[in-house]
Amino acid sequence: MARKKKAESGGGGCPGWMATYGDMVTLILCFFVLLYSFSTMDAKKFEAVAASMQSAFSVQPGGKTMSTASAVMEGSLRENQGDTDRPTDSDQVYNSNRVLALVQRALKDDMKSEEITVSVNDRGVVVAISEQTLFEEGSAKLRPEVLRILYKIGGVLEKLPNDISVEGHTDSGIPERSVYIDNWGLSSARASRVTAYLDEITGISQNRLRAVGMGASAPMVPNVSEENMKLNRRVDIVILSVHPVR
């Protein structure tokens, strides 16, 4: 009886899925070697690589995985990416000087004496207005003639994003001919009145305004003479810096 021939077995080699898996691992390895070879990843180059990988893995358009990955990789490979949008000290000095110029331009006809001064310090831009310009002695009622000046200042303030601190100051003497029994009450009332007027005439959000009574705690000059004490009786309108200058 003739012996049946043994059925021929299939060809040797690895399963088909393993070859596909090996190709994928190789592509991923090449991808990360390419990333490592770049000291700084350029966004356009990465998009080209991402498109190539999309095609290699047969990823269909519609998902956001690769597009968001490009933004993440760009941010992670750039040095100090998180500090890019933060203003530097030099930027802040420039911004304060710009605000200073705006205020000086608005008050150019009113800054002819020491009764109104504009300066820059580490907190921001300070508009100092003397008691003689703003109020009667011992009073927190605004003089009619100062309303025009405050209106000009308000026109500048409502164009800016900065917070504003209105700070009342007195000399070290006891208030005379006043309904206020001490300097804290007088300085607080004056700061509040100027703040309320700025709120009335401008579109500034109340969240950006604050009134502070400083009393005699922050003199401009030592209270050693009547002339110095006169300078210390004032209201400061402080246009605060976003990041104080160091």
C-alpha positions in Angstrom: 0.0 0.0 0.0 1.5 3.3 -1.0 2.4 5.6 2.0 0.6 8.9 2.0 2.8 11.9 1.7 2.9 14.0 4.8 1.2 17.3 4.3 3.6 20.1 3.8 3.8 22.5 6.8 3.7 26.3 6.5 6.9 28.3 6.1 9.0 29.2 9.2 9.4 32.7 10.7 7.7 35.0 13.3 4.0 35.7 13.3 2.8 38.6 11.2 1.7 40.7 14.2 5.2 40.5 15.7 6.7 42.1 12.6 4.2 44.9 12.7 4.9 45.4 16.5 8.7 45.5 15.8 8.2 48.1 13.1 6.2 50.3 15.5 8.8 50.0 18.3 11.5 50.9 15.8 9.6 54.0 14.6 9.0 55.1 18.2 12.7 54.7 19.0 13.6 56.8 15.9 11.1 59.4 17.0 12.6 59.9 20.4 16.2 59.8 19.1 15.2 62.6 16.7 13.7 64.6 19.7 16.9 64.1 21.7 19.1 65.3 18.8 17.4 68.8 18.9 18.6 71.1 21.6 15.7 73.5 20.8 12.6 72.1 19.2 11.2 74.4 16.4 7.4 74.3 16.3 7.3 74.0 12.5 9.8 71.1 12.4 7.9 69.3 15.1 4.6 69.7 13.2 6.3 68.1 10.2 7.6 65.2 12.3 4.1 64.9 13.9 2.5 64.7 10.5 5.0 62.0 9.4 4.3 60.0 12.5 0.5 60.4 12.0 0.9 59.0 8.5 3.2 56.1 9.8 0.7 55.0 12.4 -2.3 55.6 10.2 -3.9 58.1 12.6 -6.8 59.7 10.9 -7.5 63.5 11.1 -10.0 64.7 13.6 -8.4 64.1 16.9 -6.3 66.7 18.8 -3.7 64.4 20.2 -0.8 65.4 17.9 -1.7 69.1 17.7 -1.7 69.5 21.5 1.4 67.4 21.7 3.3 70.0 19.6 2.4 72.8 22.0 3.4 70.7 25.0 6.7 69.6 23.5 7.5 73.1 22.4 7.0 74.4 25.9 9.0 71.7 27.5 12.0 72.0 25.3 12.4 75.7 25.5 14.4 77.1 28.3 12.5 79.3 30.9 9.4 79.1 28.8 7.3 79.9 31.9 9.0 83.3 32.3 8.4 84.5 28.7 5.3 86.5 29.5 6.3 87.8 32.9 7.3 91.5 32.8 11.0 92.0 33.7 12.2 94.9 35.9 13.2 96.9 32.8 9.7 96.3 31.3 8.1 97.6 34.5 10.4 100.7 34.6 9.4 101.4 31.0 5.7 101.0 31.9 5.9 103.3 34.9 7.8 105.9 32.9 5.1 105.7 30.2 2.3 106.2 32.8 4.4 109.1 34.3 4.5 110.7 30.8 0.7 110.4 30.4 0.0 112.0 33.8 2.5 114.8 33.2 1.0 115.6 29.8 -2.5 115.8 31.3 -1.3 118.1 34.1 1.2 120.2 32.3 -0.7 123.4 32.9 -1.2 122.6 36.6 2.3 121.6 37.7 3.7 125.1 38.1 4.3 124.9 41.8 5.1 122.3 44.5 1.4 121.9 45.2 1.1 119.2 42.5 4.0 116.8 41.9 4.3 113.6 39.9 7.0 111.1 40.6 7.9 107.4 40.2 8.9 105.1 43.1 9.0 101.3 43.7 5.2 101.2 44.1 4.4 103.0 40.9 3.5 106.5 39.8 2.6 109.0 42.6 0.5 112.1 42.0 0.9 114.2 45.2 -1.7 117.1 45.6 -1.3 119.5 48.5 -3.9 120.3 51.1 -4.0 123.9 49.9 -5.1 122.8 46.5 -7.6 120.2 47.6 -9.3 121.3 50.9 -9.9 124.0 53.3 -7.8 123.7 56.5 -9.1 120.9 58.7 -11.8 120.0 56.1 -12.5 117.0 53.8 -14.6 119.0 51.4 -13.1 119.4 48.0 -12.4 123.0 46.7 -14.5 123.6 43.5 -11.3 124.7 41.6 -9.6 121.3 42.1 -12.4 119.3 40.5 -11.0 120.2 37.1 -7.6 118.7 38.0 -9.1 115.5 39.4 -11.1 115.2 36.2 -7.9 115.3 34.2 -6.3 112.7 36.4 -9.4 110.5 36.2 -9.3 110.7 32.4 -5.8 109.1 32.5 -6.7 106.5 35.1 -9.6 105.1 33.3 -7.4 104.3 30.3 -5.0 102.2 32.5 -5.5 98.7 33.9 -3.6 99.5 37.2 -5.1 99.5 40.6 -5.2 103.0 42.3 -4.5 103.7 46.0 -5.7 107.1 47.2 -3.7 108.0 50.4 -4.4 110.9 52.7 -1.5 112.4 54.7 -1.3 115.0 57.5 1.4 116.7 59.5 2.2 115.7 63.1 0.1 118.4 64.7 -3.3 118.1 66.1 -6.1 119.1 63.6 -7.3 122.6 64.3 -10.7 124.0 63.4 -11.8 120.6 62.3 -14.6 118.1 63.1 -12.0 115.4 63.2 -10.4 114.7 66.5 -7.2 113.2 65.2 -5.1 112.9 62.0 -6.2 109.4 61.3 -9.8 110.5 60.9 -8.9 113.6 58.9 -6.6 111.7 56.5 -9.1 108.9 56.0 -11.9 111.3 55.3 -9.8 113.2 52.7 -8.7 110.0 51.0 -12.3 108.7 50.9 -13.6 112.0 49.4 -11.0 112.0 46.6 -11.7 108.3 45.9 -15.4 108.9 45.8 -15.0 111.7 43.3 -12.8 109.6 41.0 -15.4 106.9 41.2 -18.2 109.4 40.3 -16.5 111.0 37.3 -14.8 107.9 35.7 -15.7 104.4 34.6 -13.1 102.9 36.9 -14.2 99.7 38.6 -14.5 100.1 42.3 -12.5 96.9 42.6 -9.5 98.9 41.4 -9.9 101.8 43.9 -8.9 102.0 47.6 -8.8 104.8 50.1 -6.2 104.8 52.8 -5.8 107.2 55.8 -2.1 107.4 56.5 -2.3 110.2 59.2 1.2 111.5 59.9 2.9 108.1 59.5 4.5 108.8 56.1 5.8 112.4 55.9 7.3 113.7 52.7 9.8 115.7 54.7 10.5 116.0 58.5 7.9 117.9 60.4 10.4 120.4 61.7 9.0 123.6 60.3 5.7 125.1 59.2 6.8 125.0 55.6 7.6 121.2 55.9 4.3 120.5 57.6 2.5 122.3 54.8 4.2 119.9 52.3 3.2 116.9 54.3 -0.5 117.8 54.3 -1.5 116.2 51.0 -3.3 113.4 49.2 -1.3 110.9 47.1 -2.9 109.2 44.1 -0.7 106.1 43.6 -1.0 104.3 40.3 0.3 101.0 41.5 2.7 98.9 39.4 1.6 95.3 38.6 5.0 94.1 39.6 6.9 96.4 41.9 10.4 97.5 40.6 13.2 96.0 42.7 
